[in-house]
Amino acid sequence: MSEHRFDLVVLGGGSGGYAAALRAAELGQSVALIEKDKVGGTCLHRGCIPTKALLHAAEVAESAKDAARYGVRASFDGIDLPAVSAYREGIVAKKFKGLEGLVKARGITVVAGAGRLEAGPAVRVGDDLYVGTDVVLATGSYSRTLPGLEIGGRVITSDQALALDELPSRVVILGGGVIGVEFASVWRSCGVDVTIVEALDHLVPNEDIALSKALERAFRKRGISTSLGVRFASAVQTPDAVTVTLENGTSLEADYLLVAVGRGPATADLGYEEAGVALDRGFVQTDERLRTAAAHVWAVGDIVAGLQLAHRGFQQGIFVAEEIAGLSPVVVADTDIPKVTYCSPEVASVGLTEAQAVERHGADSVVAYEYNLAGNGRSEILGTAGIVKVVRRVDGPVVGVHLVGDRVGELITEGQLAVAWEAHPEDIAPYIHAHPTQSEALGEAFLALAGKPLHAL
């Protein structure tokens, strides 16, 4: 057995892991980054980047179909799936190459292999032991399924959906959260008949109810079918199809069943509990500064209960590296982290929903305002419908910003600043939003809540 010593050993090279490694190396620490697959993790290779590339290809397809509306002569002749796949993989390869170069330039030692945590703290990879003054756990997540529903054949997760070499004609999607609605959006743009089955009463059920309803209206207009408030019962496969049965007796036949019921923490059989790290339902338990119960062992990303977002992982990785270095970084609460769902139309939010704000502060202490994108010039030019909803405390700060519409994900950072800095609408109202931009819709909402609406009643 060979023993190798570093200031920091990071187990897992996804968003949180490589962010911790890069920041620690920048701060002068020696770093080993252990990854069993490819640095970049799910986000780069099977999640955020490839799926958003598909969504952009879908947007181009929709633009071609709708070109006559803008006075452009064009025709939509179909989807060249191998070419779309090549485009997607080209983007992933370019970003991966850039990340590899960055890791190398920072002097980080990359260890290829499956690691297991040991007391020390240390991580064992085969016959080698990597001992760190500190260890960061960043082993990411996996696609969940439901009890009794096995993945295989025509029952697939997002991983297999990305690898399909054919366009299905009919798909049932189990789950109306982020992954489900994004794949529904892509497939519908490609001409696939799509039905979403969601056990709760609304799509994107973690969002403000106004956004859920707006997305449901948009999906109906696009021809995406939904079955809401009904649970899945069973799935039976044949060589050519899969039949999905719901608890109300409804049967749906499709080429594939996409299981999109969320992601679970990848923590099993990695030695965590044996090394003194506490788990709860598979999630690593940490304090607010991401320390685990084991001394000098930290955890970041999807294995820490809360929002499972790549940018949360980045932030936590940077946070831990700076905390270890004694820089006392600021803790960012999950409610202050922006969320974006990249379907068409997009959904974006930060802070409390109106219902959450009422529960926390009382109905008489909360006021909300909705601005319809129909009044926004840029949105009209883009041909998108949607809303901007801002929630504030009465005579107090903004506590939530919620948007639905094409490209609104690009606006949510302003919402994050308003919520995280506890800005009052009156603080924001004097500042100017460029015309014509969709950001003006946010400005209009802040103006209205400040008591001086311009284009709103």
C-alpha positions as CSV (number, residue, x, y, z in Angstrom):
1,M,0.0,0.0,0.0
2,S,1.2,3.5,-0.9
3,E,0.3,6.5,1.2
4,H,0.0,10.0,-0.2
5,R,-0.4,13.1,1.8
6,F,-2.2,16.3,0.8
7,D,-3.6,19.4,2.5
8,L,-7.0,18.6,1.0
9,V,-8.4,15.4,-0.5
10,V,-11.7,15.7,-2.4
11,L,-13.8,12.6,-3.1
12,G,-15.9,13.3,-6.2
13,G,-15.1,15.5,-9.2
14,G,-18.5,17.0,-9.9
15,S,-19.6,20.6,-9.5
16,G,-19.0,20.8,-5.7
17,G,-15.9,18.7,-5.7
18,Y,-13.9,20.4,-8.4
19,A,-15.0,23.9,-7.2
20,A,-13.5,23.0,-3.8
21,A,-10.4,21.7,-5.4
22,L,-9.9,24.7,-7.6
23,R,-10.4,27.2,-4.8
24,A,-8.2,25.4,-2.4
25,A,-5.4,25.2,-4.9
26,E,-5.8,28.9,-5.6
27,L,-5.4,29.4,-1.9
28,G,-2.1,27.6,-1.9
29,Q,-3.1,24.1,-0.7
30,S,-2.0,20.8,-2.1
31,V,-5.0,19.0,-3.5
32,A,-5.9,15.5,-4.6
33,L,-9.2,15.2,-6.6
34,I,-10.5,11.6,-6.7
35,E,-13.1,10.8,-9.4
36,K,-14.2,7.3,-10.7
37,D,-15.6,8.7,-14.0
38,K,-14.8,12.1,-15.5
39,V,-14.1,15.4,-13.8
40,G,-17.2,17.5,-14.2
41,G,-19.6,14.9,-12.9
42,T,-23.3,14.6,-13.8
43,C,-23.8,18.3,-14.5
44,L,-21.2,18.4,-17.3
45,H,-21.6,15.0,-18.8
46,R,-25.2,13.8,-18.2
47,G,-27.1,16.7,-16.7
48,C,-27.0,20.5,-17.0
49,I,-24.9,21.0,-20.0
50,P,-26.1,18.3,-22.4
51,T,-29.8,18.8,-21.5
52,K,-29.6,22.5,-22.0
53,A,-27.9,21.9,-25.4
54,L,-30.9,19.7,-26.3
55,L,-33.2,22.4,-25.1
56,H,-31.5,25.0,-27.3
57,A,-31.8,22.6,-30.3
58,A,-35.5,22.3,-29.5
59,E,-35.8,26.1,-29.4
60,V,-34.2,26.3,-32.9
61,A,-36.7,23.8,-34.1
62,E,-39.6,25.8,-32.7
63,S,-38.2,28.9,-34.4
64,A,-38.0,27.2,-37.7
65,K,-41.6,26.0,-37.4
66,D,-42.8,29.5,-36.4
67,A,-40.6,31.5,-38.9
68,A,-43.5,32.7,-41.0
69,R,-44.9,34.6,-38.0
70,Y,-41.9,36.9,-38.2
71,G,-41.9,37.3,-42.0
72,V,-39.1,34.8,-42.5
73,R,-39.4,32.1,-45.2
74,A,-38.1,28.9,-43.6
75,S,-39.2,25.3,-43.4
76,F,-38.9,22.6,-40.7
77,D,-37.9,19.3,-42.3
78,G,-37.4,17.3,-39.1
79,I,-34.8,16.4,-36.5
80,D,-31.4,14.9,-37.5
81,L,-30.8,13.1,-34.2
82,P,-27.2,12.1,-34.9
83,A,-26.4,15.7,-35.8
84,V,-28.1,17.0,-32.6
85,S,-26.1,14.4,-30.6
86,A,-22.9,15.5,-32.2
87,Y,-23.7,19.2,-31.4
88,R,-24.5,18.3,-27.8
89,E,-21.4,16.1,-27.3
90,G,-19.2,18.7,-29.0
91,I,-20.2,21.3,-26.4
92,V,-19.6,18.8,-23.5
93,A,-16.2,17.8,-25.0
94,K,-15.1,21.4,-25.3
95,K,-16.1,22.3,-21.7
96,F,-14.5,19.1,-20.4
97,K,-11.2,19.9,-22.1
98,G,-11.3,23.4,-20.7
99,L,-11.9,22.0,-17.2
100,E,-9.1,19.5,-17.5
101,G,-6.8,22.3,-18.5
102,L,-7.8,24.4,-15.6
103,V,-7.4,21.6,-13.1
104,K,-3.9,20.9,-14.5
105,A,-2.9,24.5,-14.4
106,R,-3.8,24.7,-10.7
107,G,-1.5,21.8,-9.9
108,I,-4.3,19.5,-8.7
109,T,-3.5,15.8,-8.6
110,V,-6.4,13.9,-10.3
111,V,-6.8,10.3,-9.1
112,A,-8.9,8.1,-11.4
113,G,-10.7,5.5,-9.4
114,A,-13.5,4.7,-6.9
115,G,-12.7,6.1,-3.5
116,R,-13.8,5.0,-0.1
117,L,-13.6,7.2,3.0
118,E,-11.5,6.0,6.0
119,A,-10.8,7.4,9.4
120,G,-7.8,9.7,9.5
121,P,-9.3,11.4,7.5
122,A,-8.3,9.6,4.3
123,V,-9.7,8.1,1.1
124,R,-8.6,4.7,-0.2
125,V,-8.4,4.1,-3.9
126,G,-7.4,0.5,-4.6
127,D,-4.1,-0.1,-2.7
128,D,-3.4,3.6,-2.4
129,L,-4.4,5.8,0.6
130,Y,-4.8,9.5,0.2
131,V,-4.5,11.2,3.6
132,G,-5.7,14.8,3.9
133,T,-5.5,17.3,6.6
134,D,-9.1,17.8,5.5
135,V,-11.4,15.7,3.3
136,V,-14.3,17.0,1.3
137,L,-17.1,14.5,0.3
138,A,-18.7,15.4,-3.0
139,T,-20.0,12.1,-4.4
140,G,-23.1,13.6,-6.0
141,S,-26.4,11.9,-6.8
142,Y,-28.2,9.3,-8.9
143,S,-31.6,9.0,-10.6
144,R,-34.2,7.7,-8.3
145,T,-37.0,5.3,-9.2
146,L,-40.1,4.1,-7.4
147,P,-40.5,0.9,-5.4
148,G,-41.1,-2.0,-7.7
149,L,-40.3,0.0,-10.8
150,E,-37.1,-1.3,-12.3
151,I,-35.0,0.7,-14.8
152,G,-34.3,-1.2,-18.0
153,G,-35.5,-1.7,-21.6
154,R,-38.3,0.8,-22.3
155,V,-38.3,2.2,-18.7
156,I,-35.5,4.8,-18.7
157,T,-34.0,7.6,-16.7
158,S,-32.6,10.9,-18.0
159,D,-29.2,9.1,-18.5
160,Q,-30.7,6.7,-21.0
161,A,-32.9,9.4,-22.5
162,L,-29.8,11.3,-23.5
163,A,-28.3,8.2,-25.1
164,L,-31.4,7.3,-27.3
165,D,-30.5,6.9,-30.9
166,E,-34.1,7.3,-32.1
167,L,-36.8,9.8,-31.6
168,P,-39.8,8.1,-29.9
169,S,-43.3,8.8,-31.2
170,R,-44.9,8.6,-27.8
171,V,-43.5,9.1,-24.3
172,V,-44.9,9.0,-20.8
173,I,-42.9,11.0,-18.2
174,L,-43.3,10.0,-14.6
175,G,-42.7,13.2,-12.6
176,G,-43.5,16.8,-13.3
177,G,-40.5,18.4,-11.7
178,V,-37.5,20.0,-13.3
179,I,-36.2,16.9,-15.2
180,G,-39.7,15.8,-16.3
181,V,-40.8,19.2,-17.7
182,E,-37.5,19.8,-19.4
183,F,-37.5,16.5,-21.3
184,A,-41.2,17.1,-22.1
185,S,-40.3,20.4,-23.6
186,V,-37.5,18.9,-25.8
187,W,-39.5,16.0,-27.0
188,R,-42.6,18.0,-27.8
189,S,-40.5,20.4,-29.9
190,C,-39.3,17.4,-31.8
191,G,-42.9,16.3,-32.6
192,V,-43.2,13.6,-29.9
193,D,-46.5,13.0,-28.2
194,V,-45.8,13.6,-24.5
195,T,-47.9,12.9,-21.3
196,I,-46.6,13.9,-17.9
197,V,-47.8,12.0,-14.9
198,E,-47.4,13.9,-11.6
199,A,-48.8,12.6,-8.3
200,L,-49.1,16.1,-6.9
201,D,-51.7,18.6,-8.1
202,H,-49.4,20.8,-10.2
203,L,-46.3,20.7,-12.4
204,V,-43.1,22.1,-10.8
205,P,-44.8,21.7,-7.4
206,N,-42.0,23.3,-5.5
207,E,-42.6,26.6,-7.3
208,D,-45.1,29.3,-6.5
209,I,-48.6,28.2,-7.5
210,A,-48.9,31.1,-10.0
211,L,-45.9,29.8,-11.9
212,S,-47.2,26.2,-11.9
213,K,-50.5,27.3,-13.3
214,A,-48.9,29.5,-16.0
215,L,-46.6,26.6,-17.0
216,E,-49.6,24.2,-17.2
217,R,-51.4,26.6,-19.5
218,A,-48.4,27.0,-21.7
219,F,-47.9,23.2,-21.9
220,R,-51.6,22.7,-22.8
221,K,-51.2,25.2,-25.6
222,R,-48.1,23.3,-26.8
223,G,-50.0,20.0,-26.9
224,I,-48.3,18.4,-23.9
225,S,-50.8,16.3,-22.0
226,T,-50.7,16.0,-18.2
227,S,-52.2,13.8,-15.6
228,L,-52.0,15.6,-12.2
229,G,-52.9,14.4,-8.8
230,V,-52.9,10.7,-9.8
231,R,-50.3,8.2,-8.6
232,F,-48.5,5.7,-10.8
233,A,-49.5,2.1,-10.3
234,S,-47.5,-0.1,-12.6
235,A,-45.6,-0.5,-15.9
236,V,-45.6,-3.5,-18.2
237,Q,-43.2,-3.8,-21.1
238,T,-43.4,-5.6,-24.4
239,P,-40.6,-5.6,-27.1
240,D,-42.3,-2.6,-28.8
241,A,-44.0,-0.6,-26.1
242,V,-44.6,0.1,-22.4
243,T,-48.1,0.3,-20.8
244,V,-48.3,2.6,-17.8
245,T,-51.3,2.1,-15.4
246,L,-52.3,4.8,-12.9
247,E,-54.1,4.3,-9.6
248,N,-57.3,5.6,-11.1
249,G,-57.3,2.8,-13.7
250,T,-56.1,5.0,-16.6
251,S,-53.7,3.2,-19.0
252,L,-51.2,5.0,-21.2
253,E,-49.2,3.3,-23.9
254,A,-45.9,4.7,-25.1
255,D,-42.6,3.8,-26.7
256,Y,-40.7,4.8,-23.5
257,L,-41.5,5.6,-19.8
258,L,-39.1,8.3,-18.5
259,V,-38.7,8.0,-14.8
260,A,-38.1,11.6,-13.5
261,V,-39.0,11.4,-9.8
262,G,-35.9,13.1,-8.5
263,R,-32.3,12.2,-7.5
264,G,-31.0,10.5,-4.4
265,P,-27.6,11.1,-2.6
266,A,-24.8,8.8,-3.8
267,T,-23.5,7.8,-0.3
268,A,-24.1,4.1,0.0
269,D,-21.1,1.7,0.5
270,L,-18.5,4.5,0.6
271,G,-17.4,4.0,4.2
272,Y,-19.1,7.2,5.4
273,E,-20.8,5.9,8.5
274,E,-17.8,3.7,9.4
275,A,-15.6,6.8,9.4
276,G,-18.0,8.6,11.7
277,V,-20.1,10.6,9.2
278,A,-23.8,10.7,10.1
279,L,-26.4,10.0,7.4
280,D,-30.1,10.6,7.4
281,R,-32.1,8.9,4.6
282,G,-28.8,8.8,2.7
283,F,-27.9,12.5,3.0
284,V,-24.8,13.5,4.8
285,Q,-25.6,15.5,8.0
286,T,-23.7,18.7,8.4
287,D,-23.9,21.9,10.4
288,E,-24.5,25.2,8.6
289,R,-20.8,25.5,7.8
290,L,-20.9,22.1,6.1
291,R,-18.8,20.2,8.7
292,T,-19.8,16.6,9.3
293,A,-19.7,14.7,12.6
294,A,-16.2,13.4,11.6
295,A,-13.4,15.8,12.4
296,H,-11.9,17.5,9.3
297,V,-14.5,15.9,7.0
298,W,-16.8,18.2,5.1
299,A,-19.6,17.6,2.6
300,V,-20.9,19.6,-0.4
301,G,-23.4,19.3,-3.2
302,D,-26.2,16.9,-3.8
303,I,-25.3,14.7,-0.8
304,V,-26.2,17.5,1.5
305,A,-30.0,17.7,2.0
306,G,-31.6,20.7,0.2
307,L,-31.6,22.1,-3.3
308,Q,-29.9,19.8,-5.7
309,L,-28.4,22.4,-8.1
310,A,-25.0,22.6,-9.7
311,H,-24.6,26.2,-8.7
312,R,-25.3,25.3,-5.1
313,G,-22.6,22.7,-5.4
314,F,-20.2,25.3,-6.8
315,Q,-20.9,27.7,-4.0
316,Q,-20.6,25.1,-1.3
317,G,-17.3,23.9,-2.7
318,I,-15.9,27.4,-2.7
319,F,-17.3,28.0,0.8
320,V,-15.6,24.9,2.3
321,A,-12.2,25.7,0.7
322,E,-12.4,29.2,2.1
323,E,-13.7,28.0,5.5
324,I,-10.7,25.6,5.8
325,A,-8.4,28.5,4.9
326,G,-9.8,30.5,7.7
327,L,-11.5,33.1,5.5
328,S,-14.9,32.9,7.3
329,P,-17.1,33.0,4.1
330,V,-20.8,34.0,4.3
331,V,-23.4,31.2,4.6
332,V,-25.9,31.4,1.8
333,A,-29.3,29.9,2.7
334,D,-31.1,27.7,0.2
335,T,-33.9,30.2,0.0
336,D,-31.4,32.7,-1.4
337,I,-30.2,30.4,-4.2
338,P,-31.9,31.0,-7.6
339,K,-33.6,28.1,-9.4
340,V,-34.2,27.9,-13.1
341,T,-36.1,25.3,-15.1
342,Y,-35.2,25.5,-18.7
343,C,-38.3,24.2,-20.4
344,S,-40.3,26.4,-22.8
345,P,-41.4,28.7,-21.2
346,E,-38.7,28.9,-18.6
347,V,-39.4,29.0,-14.9
348,A,-37.2,30.9,-12.5
349,S,-37.5,31.8,-8.8
350,V,-35.7,32.8,-5.6
351,G,-36.8,33.3,-2.1
352,L,-40.2,32.4,-0.6
353,T,-43.4,31.6,-2.5
354,E,-46.4,33.6,-1.5
355,A,-47.8,30.6,0.5
356,Q,-44.5,30.2,2.3
357,A,-44.3,33.9,3.1
358,V,-47.8,33.9,4.5
359,E,-47.0,30.8,6.6
360,R,-43.9,32.4,8.0
361,H,-45.1,36.0,8.5
362,G,-48.9,35.9,8.5
363,A,-51.4,36.8,5.7
364,D,-51.8,40.4,6.9
365,S,-48.0,40.9,6.7
366,V,-47.5,39.8,3.1
367,V,-48.4,41.4,-0.3
368,A,-47.7,40.1,-3.8
369,Y,-47.9,41.6,-7.2
370,E,-48.0,39.9,-10.6
371,Y,-46.9,41.7,-13.8
372,N,-48.0,40.1,-17.1
373,L,-45.4,39.9,-19.8
374,A,-48.0,40.9,-22.3
375,G,-47.2,44.4,-21.2
376,N,-43.5,44.1,-21.9
377,G,-42.2,45.1,-25.3
378,R,-39.3,42.7,-25.5
379,S,-41.5,39.8,-24.5
380,E,-43.9,40.7,-27.2
381,I,-41.0,40.8,-29.7
382,L,-39.9,37.4,-28.6
383,G,-43.4,36.0,-28.7
384,T,-43.5,34.8,-25.2
385,A,-46.3,34.9,-22.6
386,G,-45.6,34.7,-18.8
387,I,-45.6,36.6,-15.6
388,V,-43.3,38.3,-13.0
389,K,-44.5,37.8,-9.5
390,V,-42.8,39.7,-6.6
391,V,-43.6,38.9,-2.9
392,R,-42.8,41.4,-0.1
393,R,-43.5,41.9,3.5
394,V,-45.9,44.8,4.1
395,D,-43.7,47.9,4.4
396,G,-40.8,45.6,4.3
397,P,-38.3,43.8,2.1
398,V,-38.8,41.6,-1.0
399,V,-38.9,38.0,0.1
400,G,-39.6,36.2,-3.2
401,V,-39.2,36.7,-6.9
402,H,-40.9,34.3,-9.3
403,L,-40.9,34.4,-13.1
404,V,-42.2,32.3,-16.0
405,G,-41.6,33.0,-19.7
406,D,-39.0,32.4,-22.4
407,R,-35.5,33.4,-21.3
408,V,-36.5,34.6,-17.8
409,G,-33.7,32.6,-16.3
410,E,-31.4,35.4,-17.3
411,L,-33.3,37.8,-15.0
412,I,-33.3,35.8,-11.8
413,T,-29.9,37.1,-10.5
414,E,-31.5,40.6,-10.0
415,G,-34.2,38.8,-7.9
416,Q,-31.5,37.0,-5.9
417,L,-29.8,40.3,-5.1
418,A,-33.1,41.8,-4.0
419,V,-34.0,38.9,-1.8
420,A,-30.6,38.2,-0.3
421,W,-29.9,41.9,0.4
422,E,-33.4,42.4,1.8
423,A,-34.1,45.3,-0.5
424,H,-37.4,47.1,-0.3
425,P,-39.2,47.8,-3.6
426,E,-38.8,51.5,-2.8
427,D,-35.0,50.9,-2.9
428,I,-35.1,49.4,-6.3
429,A,-37.8,51.6,-8.0
430,P,-35.5,54.6,-8.6
431,Y,-33.1,52.6,-10.6
432,I,-33.5,52.2,-14.4
433,H,-34.0,49.0,-16.4
434,A,-32.9,49.3,-20.0
435,H,-35.6,49.6,-22.7
436,P,-36.6,47.4,-24.4
437,T,-35.6,44.5,-22.2
438,Q,-37.5,41.8,-20.3
439,S,-35.8,43.1,-17.1
440,E,-38.3,46.0,-17.4
441,A,-41.0,43.6,-16.3
442,L,-39.1,43.2,-13.0
443,G,-38.8,46.9,-12.8
444,E,-42.5,47.3,-13.3
445,A,-43.3,44.9,-10.5
446,F,-41.0,46.7,-8.1
447,L,-42.5,50.1,-9.1
448,A,-46.0,48.7,-8.5
449,L,-45.1,47.4,-5.0
450,A,-43.5,50.8,-4.3
451,G,-46.8,52.4,-5.0
452,K,-46.0,54.1,-8.3
453,P,-46.8,51.8,-11.2
454,L,-45.9,53.0,-14.7
455,H,-47.4,50.6,-17.2
456,A,-49.4,48.6,-14.7
457,L,-52.7,49.3,-12.9
